[in-house]
Amino acid sequence: MSIIFFNEWKGLFRNKLFLFFISFFLLLLFIVTFFGNIQNKKQILNQQEAKNHIRDQWDEMGPSNPHSAAHFGTYAFKSNSILNSLDEGVNAVTGLVLRLEGHKQNEVAFSESSQSLTISTFGKLKVSLLFQFIIPLFLIFLAFNTYTSEISSGRLKLLLIQGNSMSKIIFAKIFTLLSLATLLLLFTILVQFFLNINYIKLDQITRLVIFFFSYFLYYFIIISFTVFLSLLLKKSTSALSLTIITWLLWTIFIPKTVGNFTESLTPLSTRIELSEKIQDDRSKGIDGHNPFDDRKIELEKEILARYEVDSLSHLPINFAGILMQADEEFGNQVWDKHYGELYEKLETQKRNYQLSGLINPFASLQSLSMASAGTDLLHHLDFLSHAEKYRRYFIKTLNDEYAFGGSKTGERGWKASQDFFRSIKDFSYNEANFISMKNKYFIDIFCLFLWSLSLVCLIIYYSKNHPFNEY
Amino acid sequence: MNISIFLFEFKHFIRNKAKLFSYIFFMLLCIYSIYNGFEIMHKQINTISNINEKQDIECNIVLDWLEQKKGPVDKPWVNIEDPYWLIRSTPSFIVKNPSPLFPLGIGQAEQFGFYKEITRWSSTFDSDMAEEISNYERLINGNIDFSFLIIFLLPILLIILTYNIHGLEKDLNFNKLITIQNKKLSSWIINRLIFYVLIVLLSINGMILSVGLITSSFAYFKSMLTLILISNLYVIVFSFVFYLIIKNASSSSSVAFKMISFWLFFCVIIPGSVHQYVSIKYPANYMTEFLDVNREQTYEVFKLDDIELYDFLVEIHPEIVETKKSQQDTLDSQLVRRCISTIINQMNIAAENEIEMQNEDKNYLIKSTYFFNPISYVQNLWNSCTATDYYSYGMYRLDIQESIISRNKLIVLELWNESEVDKEIYSRYLKILNN
């Protein structure tokens, strides 16, 4: 098999068109990776500047009332991971800025795609665009006549007479093209690695390995599928037509259709419905600004009993701070209920979409590619959860200061020191470790392996039953 | 036009299962995409009618208060004759109704919100202006959208239908026979090509007109005609390039390779490269100018004394100088502070204009690439016809801004004129707030 493999490579090197294309792709991948990194680093820098700008305002706020500071709030800026330059995933359509303030949870706003006219339906020219749309097509064109050309040139018979089995010949051809795809993959990953060598940690290495193997398996599937069709149809043009139609179905039609289908299976509430449900639930609880709320009276009694006094004015603390924190905690429960349901539905949609990998390996590849770059839906939800966790810490710290920082009930004008505000930690988000999320991607890995194994079995079966085996 | 070539091509088309299947499959996809467009449109219309219902219910509650001269039970401090409370309690929504041509192109509709509740503190870049809740991964894959099918998949259908014209004859080595039988090879290719171009054009024009009939959107006749014109020109330009490729064919697989490469280059690589370049030149905006107004500058305004606030108010609404309240010796602090939202809104407008200008610079750059990036041009032109492009949502933002200004102006003028609200005055308010 190795002799056929090396011979195939020799043949490829003799083909000038092939040499042109391989050089073109290597150059294109280098340029795309390089500019992808420049764009990504510029975005990270902008995000950092915006973050520092907002934090500076907080630090310079001066002595202020903690409740006013809770309304003043802060912002969480969604940062790009360094592997965002490989696959942008959902980042162009998700918002970038999330306002964190007291009493309410906001939506992440200002997505990049809402800031201009449409430019490209398939996204920016990133490595993922080349690896998902263009290189597979290149591989299809290299693979579709590998078998038929051997028949027409008579070389197939010669190889069989020399003692090679049909499956050996077929797999040698598949591995030749796969090694070519591997070369392109490794080259890009190395460029990405060296351009970011100062930021690469173990997690990024794991992600790059996952990125590599996802594409490796997908290319194996694409090449094997094309060769299998040419084996089956025996006509190169029919094989080419059918492979291109399949490629279109996999990359364009099925993802859109399945995406719509999964959304209709698990429909999401509209924003107005969700906000009405939240408002309804919240109005049943304590409203920090509503003196007639039953819960407030209960809380008041509880605090008076705890401090063994008979009036709020005798409390050594500021009841308003406790009331606001209690309202905040009730609001958090309401948010957890409704947004918990929403996130669960989104995860169910994602899982259902991942199952489409059984009929469409591209779905599995796309999911793993975004996951390894840290740009899929699950990573976005992780960012939102961290931002909400921070909001809760931020507001609780302010409410606690208002309640126990030295003011008494009724002292609305009381101000906490600048040092206190500066002591509150800033929001900082570290992307989730890939290993901690690995379970969510088992379906994708399983589907890619299933496709690969099924194709191996089919090729072996068809090779064994091939009429040429009689030689 | 040679009828016999036409008839021969028709027979070939009917007998060739792959071509026939591809054509039928594409047409079914188009029908599905239109159905999908209608689904999204109806979903939006339903949401809008629910909003209108909700708005009517809340306005009727306020009318009840006025009738009974008694405010909400849980808020006894609310004086129902005070315009401040009444305007605050009156909801108003600004919605973007989908165009009747929406099923023909969803465009950027899923990247923007289409309804917004207006309060005196609202702005056009509030977080509730973000897109409707949806699965982001589905958003990046997009919908089965008619415009997507025409702009991106129709050229591929043309490739499948035409890639073996002349190429097959070369594959089977009887291309010379064709040259002998036909005086001009080019007219033989053109006739065969025209057959496919015609069936494709007739089909898509029929579909566009059908949507016009279903939605009775003949008021949008000009937009519909533009869509037909764009799609037809688009198909013709692609067919012309394919003709050149076919004419110089060496084999059908080489033709297919060249056609696919052309498609990839113009539909994927060029728009993708422009997108990347635009992102490097104008990275995603974190809108810190707007955030500053929303937060720091708002709090600075709250710290101003009454006289400074009054001066700002007079600058925005000079007419208040003539009111009795204005001519009193001392300023009514509560009155001045109740009008702060007008000042903040003015600051918001300035920050929003700044952002719109930055976005416009980005759009200008995009437009300047149209001469080598025609696909983006066609896409945006199409989206503008179906009112789903960036500028259509820009107009919607302007409507929202108008409504915020009206609400704040109403509060200021009614408060400074010391109006007392009754049902008649309230209906005037409703007209202003809902316009």
Interface residues (C-beta under 8 A of the other chain):
Chain A: V32 F35 G36 I38 Q39 K42 Q43 N46 Q47 A50 H53 I54 Q57 S68 F72 G73 Y75 F77 G89 V90 A92 V93 T94 G95 L96 V97 L98 R99 N106 E107 V108 A109 F110 S111 E112 S113 S114 Q115 S116 L117 T118 I119 S120 T121 F122 G123 K124 L125 K126 L129 F133 I134 L137 F141 F144 N145 S236 T237 S238 L240 S241 L242 I244 I245 L248 I252 F253 P255 K256 T257 G259 N260 T262 E263 L268 S269 T270 R271 I272 L274 N290 F292 L342 L346 Q349 K350 Y353 M370 D376 L377 H380
Chain B: A18 S22 L29 N36 T47 N50 I51 D74 G107 Q108 Q111 F112 G113 Y115 F125 D126 S127 D128 M129 A130 E131 E132 I133 S134 N135 Y136 E137 R138 L139 I140 N141 G142 N143 I144 F148 I151 F152 L153 I156 I160 N164 L168 D171 S252 S253 A256 F257 I260 L264 C267 V268 I269 P271 G272 S273 V274 H275 Q276 V278 S279 I280 Y282 P283 A284 N285 Y286 M287 T288 L291 D292 N294 R295 E296 Y299 N359 K362 N363 I366 K367 S376 Q379 N380 N383 D389 Y390 Y391 Y393
